[in-house]
């Protein structure tokens, strides 16, 4: 006698669950490696053959999971967003809202680029310039993620401004400047210029006021390579 949750037939519910679990694990392994490739060579550098060779998997098996290159690219963008949130946004969320969290977000972002989390540095720094003029689902996905990051910065800047009795009318400008200096630092770090980290903090202090000391690896002055 079996319980209602079991299926005694070959290929029953439990077999199906195991297959889905294996497929999920395989997708995660493949897309995480694809993020690393795309951070170096861009999303256009992805191919089923390259992933199969790197990971010693069946090319046909990878094609079965993703079907098309665009689907693979979109899954890679999603995985990059998840990894970024885990490394930057979620840890910074432990800081009090407003200026402390905004500074924590900047700290975490610099650490993300300086370690680096991805071999090529910032995933969006590598891919936004390629897809910004190429309408389609990939551009839309990258754009949503970038705007989500800007919104995260803007929310805590506005809280910081309110706490200091200031208006938040310049939020868009300040966030634009922070985003620009972080992207500039990413490029400098790729060229082996760790002094760019100090410049980021000087710019941030100019925008938010002094009182910020770099913390963690981002402030050590070591090269990211």
N, C-alpha and C positions, 0 to 999 in steps of 0.2 A: 504494500500500500504506500502511496506517495502523498505528500502534502499538496495543497493547492498551489504552492509556490514553485513546485518542481515539474519539469516536463521530461518524462522518461524517454521520449522519442529521440533518435539520433538527430542532431541539428536542431534541437529544441531551443527553448528560451535561454537556458544557461549558456549553450554554445553560441547563440547569437550575441549574448552579453559579452562573452569573452572575445569574440571577434571585434565587436565595437570597441572594447577596451584596448585591444591590440592596435586597432586602427587609430584610436586617439593618441596612444603613446607614439606610434610611428609618425603621425602628423606633427606632434610636438617636437620630436627629435629632428625631423626634416626641416621644419620651418625655423627652428632655432639656429640650425646651421645655415639656412638660407639667409637669415638676418645678418650673420657674420659676413657672408659673401657679399650681400648687397651693401653693407657698410663700406666695403672696399671697392667693389666694382659696379655698384648700382644694381637696381632691380633688373635692368636689362642683361646683367651678367649671369642671371640664373638660368639654368637649364636642367631638365630631368637627367640628362647624361652626366653632367658635372656632379649633381647631388648623389646620384647612384655610385659614381666612382669614389667620391670623397667618403661616403658613409658605408661603402661596401654593401649596398642594397640593390635590389632588382630595379632596373629602369622601368620595366613594365609595371612593377608594384607601385612605384611612385606615381606613374601616370594614372593608374587605377584610382589612387587616392585623390588626385587633384584634377585630372582630366585635361585641363588646359594650362598654358603658361600663365595666363592672366589670373586664373584662380589661385595658382601657386603664389604669384606675386601679391595678391590681395591677402592671402593667408599669412604671408611673410610680413606684410605691413601690420596686420593685427598682432602678430607675435611680438614684433618690435615695440608696439605700443604697450603691450602687457609687461614686457621686460623693463621698459622705461618707467612705467608707473610703479613697479615693484622696487626699482632702484632709487627713484627720485621722489615721486609724488607721495607715495604711501609713508615712507619714513619721515618726510618733512611734515606730514600731517600731525605728527606727535607734538610739534611745537605750537605754542599759543597762536591763535589766529591774528592776522595783522602783520606788523613789521617782523616779529620773530619768525613767523612761518615763511614770509617772503624771503628773508635772509637764509632760512634753512633750505628753501627750494633752490636758491642760487648756489649755496654750498654743495648740495647734492648734485646739482646739474654739473658743476665744475668737476666734482669727483667722478661723475659718470663719463665725462669727456676725457679726463686726465688719466684715469686708470689704464685704458679705457674699458667700458663695459663691452663695446663692440670693437673688433680689430681696427676698423677704419675710423673710429671716433663717432661723432654724432650721425646716427642713421638718417635723420632728416636733412642734415647738412650735406649728405652725399646724394640724396634723392630728390629733394624739393627743386633744386636748380634744373634737374633733368626733366621733371614732369610738370613744372609750373606752366608751361606753354603747350601741354599736350592734353587736351580735354579727354575725359574718360573716367572710368571707375577708380583707377589707381590714383590719378591726380585728386579726385574727390576724397578718397580715403586719407591721403597724406594731408590734404588741406584741413579736413575735420580734426585730425590729430593735432596739427599745428595750432589751429584756432582754439582747441581745447586747452593746450598749454598756455596760450596767451590769456585765455579767460581765467585760468588758475592764478597766474601772476596778477592780473587785474583785480581779482576779488580781494586778495590780501593787501594789495597796494591801497585800495579804497578804504579798507578797514584801518590801515595804518594812518592814512591821511585824516580820517575821521577822528581817530584817537588823539591826533596832534592838533585838532581843531582847525584843520585845513580843508579846503574844498578838494574834491576828486575830479575836477574839470580837466586836468591834464593826464588822466589815467592812460588814455590811448598813446599819448606821446611818451610817457615814462616807460610803459610796457614795450613800446617799439624800440626805445633806446636800450633797455635791458636785453631784449631779444637780440638786437644787433650786436651788442658787445659780447654776448655769450657766443654767438656765431663767429665773431672775429677771433675770440679766444680759442675756439675749436680748431680753426685753421692754423693759428699760431702754434698750438700744441702739436698738431700733426707735423709741423716743421721743426719740432724740438725746441720750442721757445717757452719754457715754463714760466718765465717772467710775466707772461701775459695774464697769469692768474692774479697777480698783485694789481695789474692795471684794471682788471674787472672790478675788484673791490674798491679801488679808488673811484671809479665811475659810479658804482652803486652808492658809495658814501656821499658822493656829490648829489645824487638823486634823492636819497632817503635820509641823509644826515649821517654824521660820523658815529662811531661806536661799534663797528663790526670788526671782529678779529677772525681771520680765516681759521677754519678748524679742519681736522682730519687730513687725509692725504692730499686734498686739493691745495692746502696751504704749505706743503712741505718744500716746495720748490724743486721736486724731482721731475725729471722728464717722464712723459707718459709712455715712452717706448722702452 
